[in-house]
Amino acid sequence: MHVLVLGAAAGGGFPQWNCNCSLCRGLREGSIEATPRTQSSIAISSDGERWLLCNASPDIRSQLAANRELHPRRIPRDSGIGGVLLMDAQIDHATGLLSLREGCPFDVWCTPNVHQDLSSGFPLFTMLEHWGGLNWRPIGIDETHLEAEFEVPACPGLAFTAVALTSNAPPYSPRRGAPTPGDNIGLLIEDRERDKRLFYAPGLGRLDVRVRSFLRRADCVLVDGTLWHNDELIRAGVGQATGADMGHLALAGAGGLLEELADLPADTRRVLIHINNTNPILDERSPERGTLDEASIEVAFDGMRLEI
């Protein structure tokens, strides 16, 4: 299984264009040791030729340009993209579909909740009909089905299991503040021939026994590293929302994600993605980054490649 990290940052990227927090300012001025990151997206492949995009961020054009595996190579109009899967309907994860309009129609896997939000409050499915449209491939997550298995033709040999996660719906959704199963998913991706598994969950608001079981089944977890502290935006003076408000479980503190990652089997590879521009782990010399290094927890970066 091949995994390309196209973008590793949360919404707005790093540095965020209008942010003067200590980290964004430090990166611009060169006073901290840090690397710029674009907005979160990965690509999955079983053969290194055809790729499934997991989310299509607003930075998709530069991300495609930076990864030769996704360049056109065979015919005059071409791409390595064999489909798109949306983990949720957030602007940061779906807007890139507009930049892919020249390649329509695309097969797009998403839940009924996501399809509804992207056909109404933010009607990408409707808008892109003018360029050939998007072929919706439903992922069957709803209030009575919290898991759904499916296959993607572009990734032969890989089996996908969508897992309902507790997070939040986007601001334009009628379920904002009261999400239901299908607003946000995680993915267990299995190479059954090699008996290897990846669990991908960039938006993880709460852990339960069911989600913990998927984390423990994986050889590699690529999971939500948005915030170090739940009240991080408040501390940085850039907002009033907490991680819980946004649907992201903070890394530090009692019940934080670091505790859960520490309980995984010792041979599990642990990688954080969807890093907000306020998170001190972006500063490679920060004490928080040192804590991760001591725990053998990696921080994803644009262009990172994983072989699982």
C-alpha positions as CSV (number, residue, x, y, z in Angstrom):
1,M,0.0,0.0,0.0
2,H,1.4,3.4,-1.0
3,V,0.4,6.6,0.8
4,L,1.3,10.1,-0.3
5,V,0.8,13.0,2.1
6,L,-0.3,15.8,-0.2
7,G,-1.0,18.2,2.6
8,A,-0.5,17.9,6.4
9,A,-1.9,21.1,7.8
10,A,-5.4,22.0,9.1
11,G,-7.6,24.6,7.5
12,G,-5.7,27.7,6.4
13,G,-2.4,25.8,6.0
14,F,0.9,26.8,7.7
15,P,1.5,29.7,7.7
16,Q,-2.1,30.8,7.4
17,W,-2.3,33.8,5.1
18,N,-3.9,36.2,7.7
19,C,-2.4,34.8,10.9
20,N,0.2,36.5,13.0
21,C,0.4,34.0,15.8
22,S,3.9,33.2,17.1
23,L,4.3,30.2,14.9
24,C,3.2,31.7,11.6
25,R,5.2,34.8,12.3
26,G,8.2,32.7,13.3
27,L,8.1,30.7,10.1
28,R,7.9,33.9,8.0
29,E,10.8,35.5,9.9
30,G,12.9,32.4,10.1
31,S,13.1,32.6,13.8
32,I,11.8,29.0,14.4
33,E,12.7,25.7,12.8
34,A,9.6,24.7,10.9
35,T,8.4,23.6,7.5
36,P,5.4,25.1,5.6
37,R,2.5,22.8,5.1
38,T,-0.6,22.9,2.8
39,Q,-4.1,21.8,3.8
40,S,-4.7,18.2,4.6
41,S,-5.1,15.5,2.0
42,I,-3.6,12.1,1.2
43,A,-3.5,9.8,-1.8
44,I,-3.7,6.0,-1.6
45,S,-2.6,3.4,-4.2
46,S,-2.1,-0.3,-4.4
47,D,0.1,-0.2,-7.5
48,G,1.8,3.2,-7.5
49,E,0.0,4.1,-10.7
50,R,-3.6,4.8,-9.9
51,W,-4.5,6.8,-6.9
52,L,-7.5,7.6,-4.7
53,L,-7.5,11.1,-3.3
54,C,-8.8,11.2,0.3
55,N,-10.1,14.7,0.5
56,A,-9.5,17.4,-2.1
57,S,-8.2,20.5,-0.4
58,P,-8.2,24.1,-1.7
59,D,-4.4,23.6,-2.3
60,I,-4.9,20.6,-4.6
61,R,-3.4,22.2,-7.7
62,S,0.0,22.8,-6.0
63,Q,-0.2,19.4,-4.3
64,L,-0.7,17.6,-7.6
65,A,2.2,19.6,-9.2
66,A,4.5,18.6,-6.3
67,N,3.8,14.8,-6.6
68,R,5.0,13.3,-9.9
69,E,3.0,10.2,-9.3
70,L,-0.2,12.2,-10.0
71,H,1.0,13.9,-13.2
72,P,-0.4,13.1,-16.6
73,R,1.8,10.5,-18.4
74,R,-0.2,8.5,-20.9
75,I,-2.4,10.6,-23.1
76,P,-2.7,14.3,-23.8
77,R,-5.3,14.8,-21.0
78,D,-4.6,12.5,-18.2
79,S,-4.1,12.1,-14.4
80,G,-3.0,9.6,-11.9
81,I,-6.3,10.3,-9.9
82,G,-8.6,7.3,-10.1
83,G,-11.3,8.7,-7.8
84,V,-11.9,10.9,-4.8
85,L,-13.1,9.9,-1.3
86,L,-14.4,12.6,1.1
87,M,-14.0,12.1,4.8
88,D,-16.5,14.9,5.5
89,A,-18.0,18.0,3.8
90,Q,-15.7,20.6,5.2
91,I,-14.6,23.4,2.9
92,D,-11.0,22.5,3.7
93,H,-11.5,19.0,2.4
94,A,-13.9,19.4,-0.6
95,T,-13.2,22.8,-2.3
96,G,-10.4,21.3,-4.3
97,L,-13.0,19.5,-6.4
98,L,-13.7,22.8,-8.1
99,S,-10.1,22.9,-9.3
100,L,-10.4,19.3,-10.7
101,R,-13.4,20.3,-12.9
102,E,-11.4,19.8,-16.1
103,G,-11.2,16.1,-15.3
104,C,-14.8,15.5,-14.6
105,P,-16.6,13.2,-14.3
106,F,-15.0,11.8,-11.2
107,D,-16.2,9.0,-9.0
108,V,-16.6,10.4,-5.5
109,W,-17.1,8.2,-2.5
110,C,-18.9,9.8,0.5
111,T,-21.7,9.3,3.0
112,P,-25.3,10.4,2.4
113,N,-24.7,13.2,5.0
114,V,-21.7,14.6,3.1
115,H,-23.6,14.2,-0.3
116,Q,-26.5,16.2,1.2
117,D,-24.3,19.0,2.4
118,L,-22.4,19.2,-0.9
119,S,-25.7,19.3,-2.8
120,S,-27.4,22.0,-0.7
121,G,-25.5,24.2,1.7
122,F,-22.3,24.0,-0.4
123,P,-23.6,22.6,-3.7
124,L,-20.4,21.3,-5.3
125,F,-22.2,18.3,-6.8
126,T,-24.7,20.7,-8.5
127,M,-22.1,23.2,-9.6
128,L,-19.9,20.6,-11.2
129,E,-22.7,19.2,-13.4
130,H,-21.7,21.9,-15.9
131,W,-18.3,20.1,-16.4
132,G,-19.6,16.6,-16.6
133,G,-20.4,16.1,-12.9
134,L,-19.4,13.9,-10.1
135,N,-20.5,10.2,-9.9
136,W,-21.6,9.7,-6.3
137,R,-20.5,6.4,-4.8
138,P,-22.4,6.1,-1.5
139,I,-20.6,5.0,1.7
140,G,-23.4,3.4,3.7
141,I,-22.9,5.1,7.1
142,D,-26.0,6.3,8.9
143,E,-27.6,6.1,12.4
144,T,-28.1,2.4,12.2
145,H,-24.9,1.5,10.3
146,L,-21.7,2.8,12.0
147,E,-19.3,0.8,9.7
148,A,-19.4,0.1,6.0
149,E,-17.1,-2.0,3.8
150,F,-16.5,-1.2,0.2
151,E,-13.9,-1.4,-2.6
152,V,-12.4,1.2,-5.0
153,P,-11.7,0.0,-8.5
154,A,-8.6,2.2,-8.8
155,C,-7.1,0.4,-5.8
156,P,-7.3,-3.3,-6.6
157,G,-6.3,-5.5,-3.7
158,L,-7.2,-3.0,-1.0
159,A,-10.3,-3.3,1.1
160,F,-11.9,-0.2,2.7
161,T,-13.9,0.1,5.9
162,A,-15.5,3.4,6.7
163,V,-16.0,4.1,10.4
164,A,-18.4,6.7,11.8
165,L,-16.5,9.2,14.0
166,T,-17.8,11.7,16.5
167,S,-16.7,15.1,15.2
168,N,-18.8,18.0,13.8
169,A,-20.7,18.9,10.7
170,P,-19.6,22.0,8.6
171,P,-21.0,25.5,9.3
172,Y,-23.4,25.3,6.3
173,S,-24.9,21.9,7.4
174,P,-28.2,21.7,9.2
175,R,-26.5,19.3,11.6
176,R,-23.8,21.8,12.8
177,G,-23.5,21.4,16.5
178,A,-25.6,18.3,16.5
179,P,-23.8,15.9,14.1
180,T,-25.1,12.4,13.2
181,P,-23.2,9.3,12.0
182,G,-21.9,10.0,8.5
183,D,-20.8,13.6,9.0
184,N,-17.2,12.5,9.6
185,I,-15.6,9.1,9.0
186,G,-12.3,7.3,9.6
187,L,-10.9,4.7,7.2
188,L,-9.4,1.3,7.8
189,I,-7.6,0.4,4.6
190,E,-6.4,-3.2,4.4
191,D,-4.0,-4.9,2.1
192,R,-5.2,-8.4,2.8
193,E,-2.6,-10.2,0.7
194,R,0.2,-8.7,2.8
195,D,-1.9,-8.5,6.0
196,K,-1.2,-4.8,6.5
197,R,-3.6,-2.1,7.7
198,L,-3.7,1.7,7.8
199,F,-6.2,3.7,9.9
200,Y,-6.7,7.2,8.7
201,A,-8.7,9.7,10.8
202,P,-7.8,13.4,10.3
203,G,-11.0,14.5,12.2
204,L,-11.3,12.7,15.5
205,G,-13.4,14.4,18.1
206,R,-13.9,11.6,20.6
207,L,-12.8,8.0,21.3
208,D,-14.9,5.1,22.2
209,V,-14.4,1.4,22.4
210,R,-15.4,0.8,18.7
211,V,-12.9,3.4,17.4
212,R,-10.2,2.2,19.8
213,S,-10.5,-1.3,18.3
214,F,-9.8,0.1,14.8
215,L,-6.7,2.0,16.0
216,R,-5.4,-1.2,17.6
217,R,-5.9,-3.3,14.4
218,A,-3.7,-1.0,12.3
219,D,0.0,-1.3,11.5
220,C,0.1,2.4,11.0
221,V,-2.3,5.1,12.3
222,L,-2.4,8.5,10.5
223,V,-4.6,10.5,12.9
224,D,-5.8,13.9,14.1
225,G,-3.0,16.1,15.4
226,T,-4.9,19.4,15.0
227,L,-4.3,20.9,18.5
228,W,-2.0,20.4,21.4
229,H,-4.3,22.0,23.9
230,N,-8.1,22.0,23.7
231,D,-8.2,25.8,24.3
232,E,-5.2,26.5,22.0
233,L,-6.9,29.1,19.8
234,I,-7.9,31.0,22.9
235,R,-4.4,30.9,24.3
236,A,-3.0,32.1,20.9
237,G,-5.5,34.9,20.8
238,V,-6.8,33.9,17.4
239,G,-10.3,32.6,18.2
240,Q,-12.8,31.4,20.8
241,A,-13.5,27.9,19.6
242,T,-12.1,24.9,21.5
243,G,-11.0,21.7,19.9
244,A,-14.1,20.1,21.2
245,D,-16.2,22.8,19.5
246,M,-14.6,22.0,16.2
247,G,-14.7,18.3,16.6
248,H,-11.0,17.6,17.2
249,L,-9.6,15.8,20.3
250,A,-6.6,17.6,21.6
251,L,-3.3,15.8,22.0
252,A,-2.3,16.8,25.5
253,G,-4.2,16.6,28.8
254,A,-6.2,13.9,30.6
255,G,-8.0,11.8,28.0
256,G,-6.0,13.4,25.1
257,L,-5.0,11.5,22.0
258,L,-1.4,11.1,23.3
259,E,-2.6,8.8,26.0
260,E,-4.4,6.7,23.5
261,L,-1.4,6.5,21.1
262,A,0.8,5.4,24.1
263,D,-1.4,2.4,24.6
264,L,-1.1,1.1,21.1
265,P,1.1,-1.9,20.4
266,A,4.8,-1.0,20.4
267,D,5.2,-1.8,16.7
268,T,2.4,0.5,15.5
269,R,3.7,3.4,13.4
270,R,2.0,6.6,14.7
271,V,1.8,9.7,12.6
272,L,-0.1,12.9,13.2
273,I,-1.8,14.9,10.4
274,H,-4.1,17.9,10.0
275,I,-1.9,20.1,12.2
276,N,-3.3,23.5,13.0
277,N,-1.0,26.6,12.6
278,T,-1.2,27.2,16.3
279,N,0.1,23.8,17.4
280,P,3.5,24.1,18.9
281,I,4.6,20.7,17.5
282,L,5.2,22.6,14.2
283,D,8.3,24.2,15.8
284,E,10.7,21.3,15.6
285,R,12.7,22.6,18.6
286,S,9.7,23.0,20.9
287,P,9.3,21.0,24.1
288,E,6.1,19.6,22.7
289,R,7.9,18.3,19.6
290,G,10.5,16.8,21.9
291,T,7.7,14.9,23.7
292,L,6.5,13.4,20.4
293,D,10.1,12.5,19.5
294,E,10.6,10.7,22.8
295,A,7.3,8.8,22.2
296,S,8.3,7.9,18.6
297,I,5.3,9.8,17.2
298,E,5.8,11.3,13.8
299,V,4.5,14.6,12.4
300,A,3.3,14.4,8.8
301,F,4.7,16.8,6.3
302,D,3.8,17.6,2.7
303,G,5.5,15.1,0.4
304,M,5.8,12.4,3.1
305,R,5.6,8.9,1.6
306,L,4.5,5.8,3.6
307,E,4.9,2.2,2.4
308,I,2.6,-0.1,4.5
